[in-house]
């Protein structure tokens, strides 16, 4: 796939929006952290979001015109739901045995519920 303007615009870049304190002018600040310098603001949350999408397009055009590299969001899920922990062999054995008992007891309970 050709990595042109439309390609980059179609990517799902995370947008961060935060409140600007009243003593600093108020409103909302929006940025796309993966695109350094791509930021905007707005009086309302919605306006800040609309503005950052417009600035994203201008930012991408500029980078493409200058043939500069553009970061892409990581398309892989961040969390698989799996993690690995090293434990002593004896604890591993105890956990495996307990797991087997629990599975057996669940199967046994389901079997008994049918009567």
KEKE-3310 file (N, C-alpha, C; in steps of 0.2 Angstrom, whole numbers, plus 5000, padded with zeros to 4 digits):
npx = (5004:5003:5010:5003:4995:4982:4983:4990:4980:4970:4974:4972:4976:4980:4972:4975:4966:4965:4960:4962:4968:4958:4966:4975:4969:4959:4948:4952:4965:4972:4981:4992:5001:5010:5013:5024:5023:5011:4997:4983:4970:4954:4939:4929:4927:4923:4926:4940:4944:4939:4948:4960:4960:4960:4972:4980:4979:4985:4998:5002:5003:5013:5024:5025:5027:5040:5047:5049:5051:5036:5028:5019:5004:5004:4998:4995:4987:4989:4988:4988:4981:4988:5001:5018:5025:5038:5039:5042:5046:5039:5028:5022:5018:5009:4999:4995:4990:4979:4972:4968:4959:4949:4944:4939:4930:4921:4916:4910:4900:4892:4888:4881:4871:4862:4854)
npy = (4994:5011:5024:5037:5053:5050:5038:5040:5048:5040:5032:5027:5038:5040:5053:5066:5075:5089:5099:5117:5127:5140:5151:5151:5155:5146:5134:5120:5109:5100:5086:5076:5064:5055:5062:5073:5090:5092:5099:5108:5119:5123:5132:5123:5106:5098:5108:5108:5095:5094:5104:5098:5088:5094:5101:5089:5085:5096:5095:5082:5084:5094:5086:5076:5083:5088:5076:5069:5058:5049:5045:5030:5024:5010:4995:4984:4975:4982:4974:4957:4949:4940:4936:4932:4924:4920:4907:4897:4880:4871:4879:4880:4867:4865:4875:4870:4857:4861:4868:4858:4851:4860:4862:4849:4849:4858:4852:4840:4847:4852:4840:4834:4843:4840:4830)
npz = (5000:4996:5005:5007:5008:5011:5016:5028:5035:5037:5047:5064:5075:5092:5101:5113:5124:5135:5149:5149:5162:5169:5173:5164:5152:5149:5141:5130:5127:5113:5107:5097:5102:5095:5084:5083:5088:5083:5087:5095:5100:5108:5112:5117:5121:5109:5099:5101:5097:5084:5078:5080:5072:5060:5060:5060:5047:5040:5046:5042:5028:5027:5032:5023:5011:5013:5014:5026:5040:5046:5061:5065:5072:5083:5077:5083:5096:5113:5124:5128:5137:5143:5154:5160:5174:5185:5196:5211:5209:5217:5221:5209:5206:5216:5213:5200:5204:5212:5202:5194:5203:5205:5192:5190:5201:5196:5184:5190:5198:5188:5182:5193:5194:5183:5188)
capx = (5000:5006:5009:5002:4991:4975:4985:4991:4974:4966:4977:4969:4981:4977:4972:4974:4963:4966:4958:4967:4966:4956:4971:4980:4965:4953:4947:4954:4971:4972:4987:4993:5008:5014:5015:5027:5021:5004:4993:4979:4966:4948:4935:4925:4930:4922:4930:4947:4944:4938:4954:4966:4959:4962:4979:4983:4980:4991:5004:5004:5005:5020:5029:5025:5030:5047:5049:5051:5047:5030:5027:5012:5002:5005:4992:4995:4984:4994:4987:4985:4978:4993:5008:5022:5028:5042:5037:5046:5043:5034:5022:5019:5015:5003:4994:4993:4985:4973:4968:4965:4954:4944:4941:4936:4924:4916:4913:4906:4894:4888:4885:4876:4865:4858:4850)
capy = (5000:5017:5028:5044:5057:5047:5032:5042:5051:5034:5028:5029:5041:5043:5060:5068:5082:5091:5106:5122:5130:5147:5157:5151:5156:5141:5130:5113:5108:5094:5085:5069:5063:5052:5067:5079:5097:5092:5101:5113:5120:5125:5134:5118:5099:5097:5112:5106:5089:5096:5108:5094:5084:5099:5102:5083:5085:5100:5092:5077:5087:5097:5081:5072:5088:5088:5069:5068:5052:5050:5039:5027:5020:5003:4992:4977:4976:4982:4969:4951:4946:4935:4938:4926:4925:4914:4905:4891:4873:4868:4883:4879:4861:4866:4878:4865:4852:4865:4870:4851:4850:4865:4860:4842:4850:4862:4847:4836:4851:4852:4834:4833:4848:4837:4825)
capz = (5000:4995:5011:5005:5013:5013:5020:5035:5037:5038:5053:5070:5079:5098:5102:5120:5126:5142:5151:5150:5167:5168:5174:5158:5146:5148:5135:5129:5123:5110:5103:5094:5104:5090:5079:5087:5086:5081:5093:5094:5106:5107:5118:5119:5119:5102:5095:5101:5093:5077:5077:5080:5065:5054:5061:5058:5040:5038:5049:5038:5022:5028:5033:5016:5006:5015:5014:5032:5042:5050:5065:5064:5078:5084:5076:5087:5103:5118:5130:5126:5142:5145:5156:5162:5180:5187:5203:5213:5206:5222:5220:5202:5207:5220:5209:5195:5207:5214:5196:5192:5208:5203:5186:5192:5205:5192:5180:5195:5200:5182:5181:5198:5193:5178:5191)
cpx = (5004:5005:5009:4998:4985:4977:4986:4984:4969:4968:4973:4974:4977:4977:4971:4971:4963:4963:4963:4964:4963:4961:4976:4976:4959:4953:4950:4960:4971:4979:4987:5000:5012:5016:5018:5026:5014:4999:4989:4975:4959:4944:4931:4929:4929:4926:4938:4948:4944:4945:4960:4966:4961:4969:4983:4984:4985:4998:5007:5006:5012:5025:5030:5029:5038:5050:5052:5047:5041:5029:5020:5010:5003:4998:4990:4991:4989:4994:4984:4981:4982:4999:5011:5025:5032:5040:5041:5042:5038:5027:5018:5015:5008:4997:4991:4988:4979:4968:4964:4959:4948:4940:4937:4929:4919:4912:4908:4900:4890:4884:4880:4870:4860:4853:4845)
cpy = (5006:5021:5035:5047:5054:5041:5034:5045:5045:5030:5031:5031:5043:5050:5061:5075:5083:5098:5111:5126:5138:5152:5157:5152:5152:5138:5123:5113:5101:5093:5077:5067:5059:5056:5073:5086:5097:5093:5107:5115:5122:5128:5128:5111:5098:5101:5110:5100:5090:5100:5103:5089:5088:5100:5095:5083:5090:5098:5087:5079:5090:5091:5077:5077:5088:5081:5067:5062:5053:5044:5036:5024:5013:4999:4986:4979:4977:4977:4963:4947:4940:4938:4932:4928:4919:4913:4899:4885:4871:4872:4881:4872:4861:4870:4874:4860:4855:4866:4863:4850:4854:4863:4853:4844:4854:4856:4842:4840:4851:4846:4832:4837:4845:4832:4829)
cpz = (5000:5002:5009:5010:5015:5017:5027:5038:5040:5045:5059:5075:5086:5099:5110:5120:5133:5143:5152:5156:5166:5168:5168:5151:5145:5142:5135:5125:5120:5107:5101:5096:5099:5084:5082:5084:5083:5086:5091:5100:5103:5113:5121:5118:5112:5098:5095:5097:5086:5074:5076:5074:5059:5054:5059:5051:5037:5040:5044:5031:5022:5028:5026:5011:5007:5015:5020:5035:5046:5054:5063:5070:5077:5082:5079:5094:5108:5123:5127:5131:5145:5148:5160:5169:5182:5194:5204:5210:5211:5222:5214:5203:5211:5217:5203:5198:5209:5208:5194:5196:5206:5197:5187:5196:5201:5187:5184:5197:5194:5181:5186:5197:5187:5181:5195)
residu = (UNK:UNK:UNK:UNK:UNK:UNK:UNK:UNK:UNK:UNK:UNK:UNK:UNK:UNK:UNK:UNK:UNK:UNK:UNK:UNK:UNK:UNK:UNK:UNK:UNK:UNK:UNK:UNK:UNK:UNK:UNK:UNK:UNK:UNK:UNK:UNK:UNK:UNK:UNK:UNK:UNK:UNK:UNK:UNK:UNK:UNK:UNK:UNK:UNK:UNK:UNK:UNK:UNK:UNK:UNK:UNK:UNK:UNK:UNK:UNK:UNK:UNK:UNK:UNK:UNK:UNK:UNK:UNK:UNK:UNK:UNK:UNK:UNK:UNK:UNK:UNK:UNK:UNK:UNK:UNK:UNK:UNK:UNK:UNK:UNK:UNK:UNK:UNK:UNK:UNK:UNK:UNK:UNK:UNK:UNK:UNK:UNK:UNK:UNK:UNK:UNK:UNK:UNK:UNK:UNK:UNK:UNK:UNK:UNK:UNK:UNK:UNK:UNK:UNK:UNK)
# end
